[in-house]
Amino acid sequence: MSIKIIATDLDGTLMAPDHLTVTERTRNALYEAHKKGVKTAIATGRTLKFVDYVVDQIPFVDYIVHSNGAAVYDRKSDSYIYTSLISSEITEKAVKLLNSMSVYYNIYMDGATYVQKGSEQFFVNDGLPSDFIEVFASKCVYCDDMESVVRGKGAELIDVFYNNDEQRDKIFDFFKENNVFMTSALAGVVSGTAIGADKGTALSGMCKTLGIKPEEAMTFGDASNDATMLEYAYYSFAMENGDEICKAKARFSAPSNADDGVAQMIEKYVLNGDE
């Protein structure tokens, strides 16, 4: 049975280790699959506005699953086909809690990343390339008063960068008490979304709409926020550089992102028909 859709995570998966580049080999593999009629989707923890330079490199992408599955954007129709938000009440409560703590956090709303001014002092870079951090920072919306910005609005995702176990426990307890789904793409970071808002649910809904079965779907990931997407698809690949949760959920393994692992598996299973 042929593969009809490819859904891939970005950081640590599709992107080169600089988090900014889609290599020529990877771009060509995706494009050749596209020419064969295979649908392509980016599935990322990033916001919609923080994938623009990725889409510039692979402009034939059909769908963007962003904010860890809280929203699905159809590039052909220039419209959202799915959204699932944390309620405005919980979002407001979360901001009040986080403002009382010495932590850096992001609120994802309307496809953008909102940052409370002053919280940047608590950001600790745990190995991300400095060029990537600069690009990320340039695309954020900095707020004087985050509480007023989020008032009456639901969040796609809440990202918190904790610095110690006490902060982690307090954040985890808040999310659990308020039925917020937790996952992580990086060590020391917890991401909260609405219950049911995850990459797997988003991909499943897309595939049902398109008439694509799980055994016709190919997915790639490297972190726990990719786990539900990897569980859904038959052709699921954990990157060699991925975490143990990711590897436990995937059916197959792929070479690391530094070795064009996504391209290698597309070449093998889609372009050369080794199924």
N, C-alpha and C positions, 0 to 999 in steps of 0.2 A: 504493500500500500504506500503510495507516494506521500511525501511531506508537503503540506499545503500552507503552513504558516511557520515562521521563525520568530520567536520572541526572545530578546536578549537583554540582560542587564547591561549597564554601562561600565561603571567604575569597578576595576578588577576583573572585568569580563570582556566586553567588546573593545573598550578603550585601551590604548597602550599604557604602560606604567605612569606616564605623565598625566593621565586622566584627561588629556586634551585632544589626543590624536587618534583618528581611525586610520590604521596603517593601509597602505596601498593594497596589500594582499587581502586584508579583511574587507575593504571596500569593494574590491573586484569580485570576491566570492559572493557577497550579498547582492551585488548588481547582477551577476550571472543567474543567481537564484530568482531574483525579481523578473528577469527576462523569461524565465521558465514559468512564470505565473504564480510563484510562491509569494504569499503575503508576508510582509515584514512589520515587526512591531518592536519599538524600544520599550522596555519595562524597567523603570528606574525609580529610585527614591528621590530624585531631583524634582524640582518644579518644572512646569512647562517652559517658562522663560529661561531656564538654565540648561536647556538642551538645544538652543538655537544654533550654536556653533557646531554641534554634532550633526544636526540635520543639514547644515550647510555642506558637510562632507559626504553625507548619504541622503541626498534630497528625494530619493525614490521611496523612502519609508512611508508605510501606509498609516500606521497608528502609533500613538504615544501614550503608553500607560505611565502616568507619573504620580509622584507623591505616594509611592509604595502601593499603588492600586486604588487610591482614593478617587481617581478620575481617569477617563479614557477619552482621548482626543482623536477624532478622525480628520486627518490632514486633507483628504480629498474633498470632503464636504465642509471643511473649516468649521467644525462644530463638535461639541461634546456629545458622546453617546452614553455616558455614564458618569455619575458623581455620587460619592458617599462621604459625608462630612461629619466630623465631630461637632456636636451641638454647640450653639453659641454660648449656652449656659456653662458647659464644661470648659469650653475654650477660655471664657472669661475667668473662671475659677483657677484654671491652670496658669494663666498669666499672673494673677495675683500671687499665687504660690511661688512661681519662679522669680518674680520681682523681689520677693523677700529672701531669696537665696543668692549666694555668690556664684551664679552659673551663667554660662552663655547658652542662649537658646534661639531657635528660629520658629516662626509661625508661618506655615504655608497657606496662603489664601489667594484665590483668583489667579492661580498659576504663577504667583510671585513669592519671594522669600522676604519676610518682614523681620527686622531685628530691632530690639530695644537699644537705643543709643546708650552707651556706657557699659553694656554687657560684654562688649568685645574684649575688655580687659581680663575677662575670665576664660577666654578661649585659649585652649592648649592644643597646639598642632602636634598630633601624634603620627608624624611621618608622612603627611600629605605633601606633595610637591609645592613649593612656594609659588610657582607660576599659576598653578591651579587655584590656590587660595586667593591670589590676586584677582583672577577672573571671577571667582565666586563672589568675593567682596564687592566687586564693581557692579554686580547684578542685583544686590540686595536693596531693599527699601528700608531706610533707617528712620525710626520713629522716636519722637520726643516722649510720647505717652502711649505705650502699647495698649494699655487698658482701654483707652478711648478708641483706638484704631480697630480693635477686635469687637467692640461692643455691638451686639446684635448680629454678629457674623459667625459662621461655622468655619472651622479649620480643616483643610485637607490633611494636614499632618503637623505634629508638634515634635520638633527635634530638640533634645536636651543633651548638652555635653557636661556630664558630671565629673567632679574632680576627686571624689572620695566615696567610701562605702556609705557614709551617713547620708550624703546627698542622693546617691543611687537608691537607697532604701526608701527615702522619703518620696522620691519621684515614682518609683515602682508602686508603692502603696497607694499613691494618689491615682495613678492610672488604673490599678486593679479595682479600687473602690468605685471608680466612675465608669467601669466597663469599657476602658480604652484598650484596644489591641496593641500589644507591644512587640517590637522587633528591633533588629539592629543591623546596620551595614558596616559599622566601624566599632572597634573596641572603645569603651568609654562613652558611647553614645546610645541613647535609647530613643526610638521613634514611636510615636503614638498615632494611631489612626482609629477611625470608627470601627466597631466590630463588623466584620464582613468586608472591610475595605483592605484587600491585600492583592498581591499580584496574581495569585492563583484564581481568585474569584473573578477578577477583571478579565483574565485570559479566558476562563471558562465561558463567561458571558459573551465575549467576542466570538469565540468559536461556535457557540450555539447559534448566534445570529448569522454567521457566515456558513453554517452547515458543515463545519469541520469537526471531526472526531478527535479525541485525545491521542489516538494512535497515528494521527496525521499532523500532530503538532511537535515542534522542536523547540526546546528551551535551553537557555544557558544562564548560569549564575555562579556567584562565589561566596554569598553570605546568607545569613539566616532569613533576611527579608526576601530572599529568592525561593525559600523552601516550598511555599504553597504552589508556586508556579512550576517548580520541578516535580512536585508530586502529581500535578495534573497531567502533564504531557508524557507520552510514552518515550519519545526521543529527548530525554532530559539529561543534561550534561553539567556536572560540577567541574569547575576549573581546578586544575592542579594546585593553584594558589588559594583555593577556597577554604572556608572553615569546615569544621567537622559536622555541624548541623546540615550544611549545604550538601556535603558529600554523602551523608546518610540518606538524604531524600532523593538524590538523583539516581537514575538507572545506569548511566554511563559516566565516564570521566573524559575530560578534554585537557590537552596541554595548557599551560598557563597563558594568561593574556600577553605576557612578554614574548611568547612563542607563537602568537597568532592562533591560539587554540580554537577560537570560534571559526576562523577561516578554514582551518584544517578539517574540522568536523563537517562543515557545509560542503567542502570539496568532496569528502568521502561519501557522505550519506545523501546529499542532494544532487550535486553536479555529476558524480561518478556512479550514482545509483547503488551504493553498497549498503543495502537495507537488510 
